Amino acid sequence: MGSEFLSNRWIVLVACIWIECCAGASYSFSLYSQTIKTRFSYTQQQLDIISVLKDTGECIGIISGLLYDRFPPWLVLLVGAAQNSVGYMVIWLYVTGRLATPALWEMCVFICVAINGQTYYNTASIVTCVNNFPGNRGIVVGLMKGCLGLSSAILSTAWRLVFPESDGSSFLLVAAIVPSVVALVLTPIVRKHDPVEFKYGSSATTVRLGMVSAPVVVLALFLMGFSLWGRHSFQASDSITVYSL
């Protein structure tokens, strides 16, 4: 039963969706950038340098690609989880004062390492699903990228619910733990399978992929509504507090 479960390419797809839904912490830089700037008295130029190194780490995906071509997806996910957790955890230790104040280059190195971990998640998830659904590559890639785009909203919403009164330092902790734990738990499931359709996907597979995409669209609408409602409620609460004072 267990081997049959793991050999199902649809289970692999669902696992990769979960990974992609937690892999976009790099898009949430604005949530903690002001905390970093204030904590270490950085100028805007210094913060921009950190942002550039963040983008650099996100763009260096060739390393994860080379690793994927030579090793199984689970190893790629392990490397990504290691980089993600170590990079963000060290930055969190810096920001919370548990480690000595870093030099600017040290902050740049660790944020580059943390963000580069996302490329391993993307490579393992997207390439594996493209291999497993060769006749529906476009739909699969679109689905994976859509989940990655939602990941920032998912992580930030979870952060606000768990740490409603905290500053951006607590988001660094969320970014260090959540994506890595999800990737490690799902690592045994993410594997390549012999493709069923070689050139064109069957209509049944296309319909099923559409059904899988539907909850993602619903989630996107929910997050949009929650974001607008949450922002409105926070503003109303602030207005009531100011009025009462």
N, C-alpha and C positions, 0 to 999 in steps of 0.2 A: 504493500500500500504506500509506504514511504517513497520507494523508488519511482512508482507510478506518479505520485504527486510531484516529485522533483523533475520528472521527465516531461511534464506538461509545459509547453511553450507559453501557454496563457498565464500560468502561474509565474513564470519568469517575467512576463510583461507587467503583471501587477506589482511584482517585487521592484522592478525597475521604476515604475511610476512612483512608488513610495520613496525610493531613493532620490529621484529627481525632485519630488515635492519638498525635500529637505536640503537640497544641494545648492541653494542660491543665496547663502548668507552674504556673498560678495556684493549683492545688490542693495544691501542694507547698511552701507557704510555711513550714511547720514545719521543713523540712529546712535552711533557711538563716536563719530568723528569729533563732535563738539566736546564730548567728555575727554577725549584724548588731548584735544587742543588746550582745554582749560587745565587739565591735570598737570601737563608738562610745560605750560606757558609757551606753546608753539605759536609762531607767527602763521599767517595765512599761507605764506610761501612754503613754510616747512610742512604744513598740513597738505598742501598740494603735492609736495614731493612724495609723501606717504601714499597719497591717492594714486599717483603715477605708478609707484611700485605695486600697489594693489592691482591695478589694471595689467601690469606686466605679468604678474603671477597668474592672472586669469587667462592671458593670451598664450602662455607657454604650454600648449597642450600636446606638443609633439613628443614630449617625454612619456606621457601616459600612453600615447599611440604606439610608440616603439615598444613599451612594456607589454601592451595588449597583444601585439603581433607575436610575441615570444612566450608569453605565459598565459595561464587561464584567467578569466575575469575576476575570480575571487582574490587573486593576488593583487590585481590592480586596485580593487576596492580596499584591500587592507592598507596599501600604501597611501591611498587617498585619505582614509580614516586617520592614519597616523599623522600625516601632515596637517590635516584639518584640526585635529584635537590638540596637537602640540603647539601649533602656531597660535591659535586663538587662546589657548590656556596660558601661554607665556605672556601674551599681551594683557590678558585679564589680571595676571599676577602683577604686572607692571602698573597697570592703572589703579589697582586697589592697594598699592603700596606694599605688597608682600615680597616684591623684589626691588632692588635698588633702581633708581631712575635710569632708564636706558639712554644710550646715545641715539641720535636720530637714525643712524645707519642700522642700529640693532632693531629699532622699531620697524624700519623698512624691510629688513630681512625676514622678520617673523610674520609680518602681514603678507609678504609675498609667498612665503611657505604655506601659510594658512589658506590663502585664496587659491593657490595652485592645486591644493587638494581637491578642489571642486572639479578640475579638469579630469581627474581620475574617475570620479563618480560619473561624469558625463560620458566619458569614453566607454567605460564598462557597460553602462546602461544602454546608450544609444546604439553602439556598434553590435552589442549582443542581440538586441531586439531586431535590428536590421538584418542580421544573419538569420534569425529565427523566422522572420516574415519577409523574405526577399521579394515577394510579389506585391507587398504593400509598404514599400519603403517610405514613400512620401507621407502616408498617414501615420506611420510609426514615428518618424522623425518629428512631424508636427505635434504629435501627442506628447512626446518626450520634452520638446522645447516649450510647449505650453505649460507642462507641469513645472519645469524649471523656472519659467516666468512667474508662476504663482508662489514659488517657494519662499520668496522674500516676504510676501504678504502672510503666508502661513506661519513662518517663524516669528514675524513681528507681532502677529495677533496672539500667538501662544505666549510670547514674552510679556505682552501687556496684561494678559489674563493672570499669569503666574506672578509677575513683578509689577503690579499696577503703579506703585509709587517710586520705583527705582529709576536711577539714571541709566545711561547707556552702558555702564560697566557690566551690568547683569546680562545684557544682551550678548556680550562677548562670551559669557559662560554658557548661555544657551547655544550659541553658534559652535562652541567647542564640543559640547556633549551630544546634542540631539542628532545632527547629521551623522556623526561617527557611530553612535549607538544603532541607529537605523541601518546603516550600511553593514555593520558587523553582524547584526541579527539576520539580515537577508542575504549575506554573502553565500551561504551554502545553496541558495536557490538560483542565483544568477549564473547560468551556464549556457554554453552554445548547444544547439540541437541541429540535427540534420534538417535542412529546409524542406518543407512540404511542397511549396509552390516555387518553381524556379524562375518563371518569367512574369506571369501575370497572376495576381491574387484572385482567388475564387470570390464570387459574389457573397457567399456565406461568410467568408473571413472578413470581407469589407464591412458587412452589416454588423458583425460582432465587434469589430474595432470601433465602429460608430457607437455601439452601445457602451463600450468601455469609455469612450470619449465623453459621453453624455454626463456622467457624474462629475467629470472635471469641469465642464461648462457650468454645471449647477454650483460647484464649489467656488468658481470664479465669481459668479453672481452673488453668492452668499458673502464672500469676503468683501466685495465691493459695497454691498449694503451694510455689512457690519462696520466697515471703515467709515462710511458716511454717517451712520447712526452713532457710532462711538465718538467720532469727532464732535458731532452736534451735542451729544450728551455731556461731553467733557466741557465744551464751551458754555453750555447752560449751567453746569455745576459751578464753574468759575464765576459766572455772572451772579449767581445766587450768593456765593461766598462774598464777593465784593460788595454786593448790595447790603448784605447783612452787617458788614463791617461799617 
